[in-house]
Amino acid sequence: MAYDFYWISGSPNAWRAMLALEYKGAPYVSHRLDPSKREHKTPEFLALNPRGQVPVLNVDGSIITESLAIMAFLERAYPTPPLFGETPAETGLIWQRIFEVVNYVRDPIETGVVRVISYGEAMKDPEATKAAACVATARLDWLEDILAREPYLAGESVSAADIATMPIIEMLARFGAKPDAITLALGFDDLGRTHPSIAAWLERLQAVRGYDAAYPPHWRK
Ligand SMILES: N[C@@H](CCC(=O)N[C@@H](CS)C(=O)NCC(=O)O)C(=O)O
């Protein structure tokens, strides 16, 4: 039986859940919501998730919100190929990486930089934007250090840690190339030069099963 999956194009949280669905080969019916029409705030959608947020997975009437919860559900429902490791040590490291990214990487990038640029607010206080970019760069440097030593964030194989992190970094690369970011020289427009191991990791992830299907359609030219 196919699940019902609700998402918004470009939402990093929906992206990671959708990529997990695709990677696992799980059957699902896609419900793409249009945020400009506030389709994520309709009474019908709020009945699924009162927060009015994506992603949402409807599993035969059981509603799962929270991208990481959806990924954990998929791991139990479709153990192969694994995303959360095969040994206790692997599983521990994968969750460690996920929480490190959620607790220390996501906000400086998504809130500190991406949101400011996407809301057109980067030039309102250039010094504040540059200061936020410095923090985000330090978090990127941390990822770069891991990926200079390992092909994936939790070792030799692609895992949930990579799938959970990749959309955040893709967002930074996309918005870091916008004119305001270039004007302020935030330094996110050429990851191949500044963070070559991250750039190589992003390229490796493009070969992961389901990458193309989960890629935000409105980002395609
Ligand atoms: N912690 C949640 C966050 C969900 C979330 O923030 N979704 C955003 C898109 S990335 C959303 O739906 N925003 C619309 C809104 O809050 O109105 C998860 O990981 O799924």
The ligand as a Tripos MOL2 file, in Angstrom:
@<TRIPOS>MOLECULE
LIG
   20    19     1     0     0
SMALL
NO_CHARGES

@<TRIPOS>ATOM
      1 N1         11.3900   19.6390   12.6750 N.3       1 LIG1
      2 C1         10.5410   19.5440   11.5130 C.3       1 LIG1
      3 C2         10.5590   20.9030   10.8220 C.3       1 LIG1
      4 C3          9.5300   21.0060    9.7070 C.3       1 LIG1
      5 C4          9.6180   22.3480    9.0370 C.2       1 LIG1
      6 O1         10.1660   23.3470    9.5810 O.2       1 LIG1
      7 N2          9.0600   22.4300    7.8250 N.am      1 LIG1
      8 C5          9.0930   23.6600    7.0900 C.3       1 LIG1
      9 C6          9.6940   23.4430    5.7000 C.3       1 LIG1
     10 S1         11.3930   23.0010    5.7990 S.3       1 LIG1
     11 C7          7.6700   24.1530    6.8960 C.2       1 LIG1
     12 O2          6.7830   23.3670    6.6300 O.2       1 LIG1
     13 N3          7.4750   25.4610    7.0310 N.am      1 LIG1
     14 C8          6.2120   26.0690    6.7930 C.3       1 LIG1
     15 C9          5.7020   26.7710    8.0040 C.2       1 LIG1
     16 O3          6.2750   26.5970    9.0940 O.co2     1 LIG1
     17 O4          4.7100   27.4820    7.8670 O.co2     1 LIG1
     18 C10        11.0360   18.4160   10.5770 C.2       1 LIG1
     19 O5         12.2150   18.0550   10.6800 O.co2     1 LIG1
     20 O6         10.2460   17.8830    9.7890 O.co2     1 LIG1
@<TRIPOS>BOND
     1     1     2 1
     2     2     3 1
     3     2    18 1
     4     3     4 1
     5     4     5 1
     6     5     6 2
     7     5     7 1
     8     7     8 1
     9     8     9 1
    10     8    11 1
    11     9    10 1
    12    11    12 2
    13    11    13 1
    14    13    14 1
    15    14    15 1
    16    15    16 2
    17    15    17 1
    18    18    19 2
    19    18    20 1
@<TRIPOS>SUBSTRUCTURE
     1 LIG1         1 GROUP 0 **** ****
